[in-house]
C-alpha cells in the first residue's frame, strides 16, 4: 500500500470526515487519495488560515476535521490558531509538508523552515516530525491524541519522508 493510501486510510479509521487542503507538490499524492475517498468530504482552500476556519466549522457541525498544508504558511495561521482553534479548544490535526530542510532545491523555502518548529513550540502545539515512511505508523496514535485532548497537533513530513524532490 502506498504511503498516500495508508495515510488516507488512517484518517478514515480515525473518523475524520472533513479535510481541507492547500496545494503542495510533496502532498499531491495524499491530496489525490483524500479527494477520491468516499468517506472524506474534501474542500480545497485558497489559504491555510481560511482552511482552519473551514475545519472549525466542520468541528462545530459534528465532523472531525484535518488540514493538509505546507509549513511555509505557518506564519499566516498564527492568529487563527490562537484566537479560534486554541481558544475554543478545537482538535485540529495538521499534516504539514516541511519544506526548507535537507534536499530542498528552493532557497526561499529555507527561511520558514528555520522558524516553523519555534513558532509551533511557542504556541505550545505538539509537533511530530516524520523523516521516514515507517514514522507514519504513529499517525493513528497522534490522531487519537488530538481528538482526546482537543488540541491542534502538527505532523511535519520532510522531503525524505516523501522520497525527495525528484531528480535533484
C-alpha positions as CSV (number, residue, x, y, z in Angstrom):
1,X,0.0,0.0,0.0
2,X,1.4,3.4,-0.9
3,X,2.1,5.9,1.9
4,X,-0.6,8.2,0.5
5,X,-3.2,5.5,0.7
6,X,-2.0,4.4,4.2
7,X,-2.4,8.0,5.5
8,X,-5.8,8.3,4.0
9,X,-7.0,5.0,5.5
10,X,-5.6,6.1,8.9
11,X,-7.7,9.3,8.6
12,X,-10.8,7.3,7.8
13,X,-10.1,4.9,10.7
14,X,-9.9,7.9,13.0
15,X,-13.3,9.0,11.7
16,X,-12.0,12.2,10.1
17,X,-14.8,13.1,7.7
18,X,-13.7,16.6,6.5
19,X,-10.3,17.5,5.0
20,X,-9.2,20.8,3.6
21,X,-6.0,21.1,1.6
22,X,-3.8,23.8,0.1
23,X,-1.8,22.7,-3.0
24,X,1.6,21.3,-2.4
25,X,3.8,19.2,-4.7
26,X,5.0,16.9,-1.9
27,X,1.5,16.3,-0.6
28,X,-0.1,15.9,-4.0
29,X,-0.4,12.1,-3.7
30,X,-2.2,12.1,-0.4
31,X,-4.4,15.0,-1.5
32,X,-5.4,12.9,-4.5
33,X,-6.2,9.9,-2.3
34,X,-8.2,12.1,0.1
35,X,-10.1,13.7,-2.8
36,X,-11.3,10.4,-4.2
37,X,-12.1,8.7,-0.9
38,X,-15.9,8.3,-0.5
39,X,-15.8,8.7,3.3
40,X,-14.0,12.1,3.3
41,X,-15.5,15.4,2.3
42,X,-12.6,17.3,0.7
43,X,-12.7,21.0,0.1
44,X,-9.5,22.7,-1.3
45,X,-8.7,26.0,0.4
46,X,-7.1,29.1,-1.1
47,X,-5.1,29.9,2.1
48,X,-4.2,27.9,5.2
49,X,-6.0,30.3,7.7
50,X,-9.1,30.0,5.5
51,X,-8.8,26.2,5.7
52,X,-8.6,26.4,9.5
53,X,-11.8,28.3,9.6
54,X,-13.4,25.6,7.4
55,X,-12.1,23.0,9.8
56,X,-13.6,24.9,12.8
57,X,-17.0,24.9,11.0
58,X,-16.7,21.2,10.4
59,X,-15.9,20.5,14.0
60,X,-18.8,22.7,15.3
61,X,-21.0,20.8,12.9
62,X,-20.0,17.5,14.4
63,X,-17.4,16.3,11.9
64,X,-13.8,15.5,12.7
65,X,-11.6,17.8,10.6
66,X,-8.0,17.9,9.3
67,X,-5.9,20.3,7.3
68,X,-3.1,19.4,4.9
69,X,-0.7,22.2,4.1
70,X,2.9,23.5,3.7
71,X,4.9,24.8,6.6
72,X,5.7,28.0,4.6
73,X,2.3,29.4,5.6
74,X,2.6,28.7,9.4
75,X,3.2,32.4,9.9
76,X,-0.1,33.3,8.2
77,X,-2.0,30.9,10.5
78,X,-0.8,32.1,13.9
79,X,-3.7,34.4,14.6
80,X,-6.3,31.8,13.5
81,X,-4.6,29.0,15.6
82,X,-4.5,31.2,18.7
83,X,-7.9,33.0,18.6
84,X,-10.0,30.3,17.1
85,X,-8.6,26.8,17.2
86,X,-6.8,27.0,20.6
87,X,-9.2,29.5,22.3
88,X,-12.2,27.3,21.6
89,X,-10.2,24.1,22.3
90,X,-10.7,22.5,18.9
91,X,-8.8,19.5,17.8
92,X,-7.0,20.0,14.5
93,X,-4.5,17.6,13.1
94,X,-2.3,19.4,10.6
95,X,-0.4,17.3,8.1
96,X,2.3,19.6,7.0
97,X,5.0,19.3,4.3
98,X,8.2,20.6,5.9
99,X,9.8,22.5,3.1
100,X,13.2,24.0,3.5
101,X,15.3,21.2,5.1
102,X,17.7,18.8,3.6
103,X,17.4,18.2,-0.1
104,X,15.3,21.4,-0.6
105,X,16.0,22.8,-4.1
106,X,14.3,26.2,-3.5
107,X,16.4,28.6,-1.4
108,X,13.5,30.8,-0.2
109,X,11.8,27.8,1.4
110,X,14.7,27.6,3.9
111,X,13.7,30.7,5.8
112,X,10.4,29.4,7.0
113,X,11.9,26.0,7.9
114,X,14.2,27.9,10.3
115,X,11.1,29.3,12.1
116,X,8.5,26.6,11.8
117,X,9.3,24.4,14.9
118,X,10.0,27.5,17.0
119,X,6.6,29.0,16.2
120,X,4.8,25.8,16.9
121,X,6.7,25.4,20.1
122,X,5.9,29.0,21.2
123,X,2.2,28.2,20.6
124,X,2.5,25.0,22.7
125,X,1.3,22.9,19.7
126,X,2.5,19.3,20.0
127,X,4.7,18.6,17.0
128,X,5.7,15.3,15.4
129,X,8.3,15.0,12.6
130,X,8.2,12.2,10.1
131,X,11.6,11.6,8.4
132,X,10.9,8.1,7.1
133,X,7.7,6.4,6.0
134,X,7.8,4.0,8.9
135,X,7.3,7.0,11.2
136,X,3.7,7.2,9.8
137,X,2.9,4.1,11.9
138,X,2.4,6.7,14.7
139,X,-0.3,8.6,12.8
140,X,-3.3,6.7,14.4
141,X,-2.0,7.4,17.9
142,X,-1.4,11.1,17.0
143,X,-4.9,11.4,15.6
144,X,-6.4,9.8,18.8
145,X,-4.3,12.2,20.9
146,X,-5.5,15.4,19.2
147,X,-9.2,14.4,19.5
148,X,-8.8,13.2,23.1
149,X,-7.2,16.4,24.3
150,X,-8.9,18.9,21.9
151,X,-5.7,20.4,20.8
152,X,-4.2,21.1,17.4
153,X,-1.2,18.9,16.5
154,X,1.4,19.4,13.8
155,X,2.7,16.4,11.8
156,X,5.8,17.6,9.8
157,X,6.7,15.5,6.8
158,X,10.0,16.3,5.2
159,X,11.4,15.6,1.8
160,X,13.0,12.3,2.9
161,X,9.6,11.1,4.1
162,X,8.1,11.7,0.6
163,X,11.1,10.4,-1.3
164,X,12.9,13.7,-2.1
165,X,12.3,16.2,-4.8
166,X,12.7,14.0,-7.8
167,X,15.8,14.4,-10.0
168,X,17.8,16.8,-7.8
